[in-house]
Amino acid sequence: MQWEYKTLNFTPLEGDDEYITNMFNSFGAEKWELVSCFTTTDGFGTRIIRAVFKRPKQ
């Protein structure tokens, strides 16, 4: 089986929990499965969350 991937990078802001939950739920409705979610920083020290999704290639 072949997979296709989607990567989402975002900077978390206080109070974004509902927005992020809704966004992830909409990806799930499109058959995307969350594979990994981790934090990293850019070159300026800003915290970034990276989420990786996959689904069977259509």
N, C-alpha and C positions, 0 to 999 in steps of 0.2 A: 504494500500500500504506500502511496506517495502522500506527502503532507504539504500543506501550504501554511505559512507562518505570518503572523502580524505582531509587530513590536510597537508598544506604546510607551513613550517617555513623557513624564509630566513632573512638575514641581508641585508638591503638595502644599496646599494653603489651609489654614485652620478653617474648619466649617465645611470642607469639601467632601466629607464622608458620604453624604447622600448622593451628590453628583457622581462621584466615582462608583458607588454601588450601582446606580442606574446605568452608567456607561458600561460597566462590566456585565450587567444583566442583559443589556441590548446586544453585546457581543455573543453572549450565551444563546440568545434567541436566534442568532445567525450561525449557530453550531460551532462557535469558537470555544475552545477549551483552554483555560489558564494553565500554562505549563510551569511558569516560574515568575516570581515577582521579587525584586531586590532593590536595594538603594545603592546609589553611587554618587559621585560628585563630579561636577564639570571642572574645568580648569580654573574657575574663580571661587571654588569652595561651595557652590550652590548645591544643595541636596536634590537629587533627581531620583524618582522612582521609575524603574524600567519593568514593564510587564510584557511577557512573551506568551502569545496564544498560538494554538495550532488547530487545524481541522483537516479531515481527509480532502485531498485535492479533488476538485469538482470537474 
